[in-house]
Amino acid sequence: MSGEDGERERSEDDDPADPLDAAGVDPVVPESAADAAAGEFPEDDELRTFLREIAGDVRGDSSESKQLSAILYRVSDLYDPDEQTSPEEIYLNVRHIMQIKAQGGIER
C-alpha cells in the first residue's frame, strides 16, 4: 500500500483487459456501418443468424432475459429482407416496453 489515504498503487498488470480487445471487436467502424447510420441495412445472413443465436442463448426464465432476447431478435430483423423494420421502430418499441415495466405492468 502507498499514498496518504492507504490506496494501493495500480500497475499495468492490475488494469482489466480492454473489453473490445477481449471480445475480438475492431473499434474501427466499417464503411457498411455508414450505410446503417443512413438507415440502409443490407441483407446479411451471417449477422442475422449470429444475432438470433445470441438471442436464443440469452433467453431464460427472467423477464429481463426474455426482453433482451426479443430486442436482439428484432435487431436481427434489420438484416432480413423479408422483414420491414427500422432502428427507430425498434427503439420506440423497446422504450414502450421499458415504460410499461417501470409502471409496474400494462394493467396499471
C-alpha positions in Angstrom: 0.0 0.0 0.0 1.1 3.5 -0.6 -0.3 7.0 -0.7 -1.7 9.0 2.1 -5.2 7.5 2.0 -4.0 3.9 2.0 -4.9 3.1 -1.5 -2.7 0.6 -3.3 -0.9 1.9 -6.4 -2.2 0.4 -9.6 0.2 -1.2 -12.0 -0.4 -2.1 -15.7 -1.0 -5.7 -14.6 -4.0 -4.6 -12.5 -5.8 -3.0 -15.4 -8.5 -5.2 -16.8 -8.2 -6.1 -20.4 -9.9 -3.8 -22.9 -13.4 -5.2 -23.3 -13.3 -4.6 -27.1 -10.0 -6.5 -27.4 -11.3 -9.3 -25.2 -14.4 -9.6 -27.3 -12.3 -9.5 -30.5 -14.1 -6.4 -31.7 -12.4 -4.0 -34.0 -13.3 -0.5 -32.8 -12.9 0.9 -36.3 -16.3 1.5 -37.9 -16.5 -0.3 -41.3 -17.9 1.6 -44.3 -21.0 -0.6 -44.2 -21.8 1.0 -40.8 -22.1 4.3 -42.5 -24.9 2.8 -44.6 -26.6 1.6 -41.4 -26.4 5.0 -39.9 -28.2 6.3 -43.0 -30.9 3.7 -42.4 -29.7 1.2 -45.0 -29.2 -2.3 -43.7 -28.0 -4.7 -46.4 -29.1 -8.3 -46.2 -26.6 -10.1 -44.1 -27.4 -13.8 -43.4 -24.4 -14.3 -41.2 -25.0 -11.4 -39.0 -28.7 -12.1 -38.8 -28.0 -15.8 -37.8 -25.4 -14.7 -35.2 -27.8 -12.2 -33.6 -30.6 -14.8 -33.5 -28.3 -17.4 -31.9 -27.2 -14.9 -29.2 -30.9 -14.1 -28.7 -31.6 -17.8 -28.1 -28.6 -18.2 -25.8 -29.6 -15.3 -23.5 -33.3 -16.2 -23.3 -34.1 -17.5 -19.9 -36.9 -17.6 -17.4 -36.5 -14.0 -16.2 -38.4 -11.2 -17.8 -35.2 -9.3 -18.4 -33.6 -12.1 -20.3 -36.7 -12.5 -22.4 -36.8 -8.8 -23.2 -33.1 -8.8 -24.2 -33.7 -11.8 -26.4 -36.6 -10.1 -28.0 -34.6 -6.9 -28.6 -31.7 -8.9 -30.2 -34.2 -10.8 -32.4 -35.8 -7.5 -33.5 -32.4 -6.0 -34.3 -31.6 -9.1 -36.4 -34.7 -8.3 -38.5 -32.9 -5.2 -39.8 -30.7 -7.6 -41.8 -33.6 -9.7 -43.1 -35.0 -8.7 -46.5 -38.4 -10.2 -45.6 -38.8 -8.0 -42.5 -39.9 -4.4 -42.5 -38.5 -2.6 -39.5 -36.2 0.3 -38.7 -33.9 1.3 -35.9 -36.5 4.0 -34.9 -39.3 1.4 -34.7 -37.1 -0.9 -32.6 -36.2 2.0 -30.3 -39.8 3.1 -29.9 -40.9 -0.5 -29.2 -38.2 -1.0 -26.5 -38.9 2.4 -24.9 -42.6 1.5 -24.7 -41.8 -1.8 -23.1 -39.4 -0.2 -20.6 -42.1 2.5 -19.7 -44.6 -0.3 -19.1 -42.2 -2.2 -16.9 -41.4 1.0 -14.9 -45.1 1.5 -14.3 -45.3 -2.0 -12.9 -47.1 -3.6 -15.8 -49.6 -3.0 -18.5 -52.7 -3.2 -16.3 -51.8 -0.2 -14.2 
